[in-house]
Amino acid sequence: MHLTLRLCLFKLPNGHIFRGKDRLVKRVTQKAVETLKKDYEREEANMLYLRYPYLSLEQSSGHAKALKKQEKWRNKFLIAAKEKFSKHRTLEDELSHLKVNENWEFEAGSRV
């Protein structure tokens, strides 16, 4: 009986619950305000780090050259490409398993 009364008296809006003309409006709680405030503070701290970079433009222009990372990556990439594409293959090699007989003519009574 209590369930029936609860279901009959409280009507949910049509469609999406939190959108539209007949939506349910969430109450603003203290926890929601604190969470939003923490999110804004975290975002502001991140923006502060992004606004003032650790290295200056002069320092960041060539800091990776001493490590030779780009050369190592390029050499690794070229070696992998050579291994992948080093063997030249022809159609004859690929389709050699289909080649059974050289004759074009079929002779009656002959066995292939």
PyMOL commands that set and color helices and strands:
alter all, ss='L'
color gray80, all
select helices_A, chain A and resi 2-9+30-51+57-61+69-85+91-94+96-98
alter helices_A, ss='H'
color red, helices_A
deselect
rebuild
show_as cartoon
